[in-house]
Amino acid sequence: MVKRFVAIAAAAALAACQTTAEPNVKSYTARSGETVVAGEATPKSEYSCQKLSTEKQLWGAGVRDRVAAEERITRDAVDAAPSKGANYVNVMPPVPTSLGSINVNAFADARVEYYRCANLPPAK
């Protein structure tokens, strides 16, 4: 009985390690009307992408609503992408770091990478 339990637990642990979550990436429509894929992940190799640029985006000191800040930066990056020749945007918000109650990266900026991809999946 114990051997069976150990075998089942080991199989479950192995299955959990092999399961990966889908990254937070989705299709958006820029102001220009073009479709841009954006999120917090570098593009998959099968998309055949070329990195065009990396830029800093103002995150804002003392941001209390991370979701709203990420949405604002993503929307700004999506709207800017077509003018840069990009159709994929990787948004990288700063990682919150603190020492006690002091936010040590309060003035850190987000980074945005712009890519031109040849084989993006169809918009969902």
Residue pairs with C-beta under 8 A, 6 or more apart in sequence:
23 39
23 40
23 41
24 39
24 40
24 41
25 37
25 38
25 39
25 40
25 41
26 37
26 38
26 39
26 124
27 35
27 36
27 37
27 123
27 124
28 35
28 36
28 37
28 38
28 74
28 75
28 78
29 35
29 36
29 78
30 36
30 78
30 79
30 81
30 82
31 79
32 79
32 82
32 83
34 81
34 82
34 87
35 87
35 123
36 78
36 81
36 82
36 86
36 87
36 88
36 89
37 43
37 87
37 88
37 89
37 117
37 120
37 121
38 74
38 77
38 78
38 81
38 88
38 89
38 90
38 91
39 74
39 89
39 90
39 91
40 90
40 91
40 92
40 93
41 90
42 90
42 113
43 49
43 88
43 90
43 115
43 117
46 119
47 88
47 115
47 117
47 118
47 119
47 120
47 121
48 117
48 118
48 119
49 88
49 115
49 116
49 117
49 118
50 115
50 116
50 117
51 113
51 114
51 115
52 84
52 85
52 86
52 114
52 115
52 116
53 84
53 113
53 114
54 111
54 112
54 113
54 114
55 111
55 112
55 114
56 109
56 110
56 111
56 112
57 73
57 76
57 77
57 109
57 110
57 111
57 112
58 109
58 110
59 69
59 73
59 93
59 94
59 108
59 109
59 110
60 69
61 106
61 107
62 103
62 106
63 69
66 93
66 96
69 93
69 110
70 91
70 93
70 110
73 91
73 93
73 110
73 112
74 89
74 91
77 89
77 91
77 112
77 114
78 89
80 114
81 87
81 88
81 89
81 114
84 114
85 116
86 114
86 115
86 116
87 115
87 116
87 117
87 120
88 114
88 115
88 116
88 117
88 120
89 112
89 113
89 114
89 115
90 112
90 113
90 115
91 110
91 112
92 110
92 111
92 112
92 113
93 110
94 105
94 108
94 109
94 110
95 105
96 103
96 105
97 103
97 104
97 105
98 104
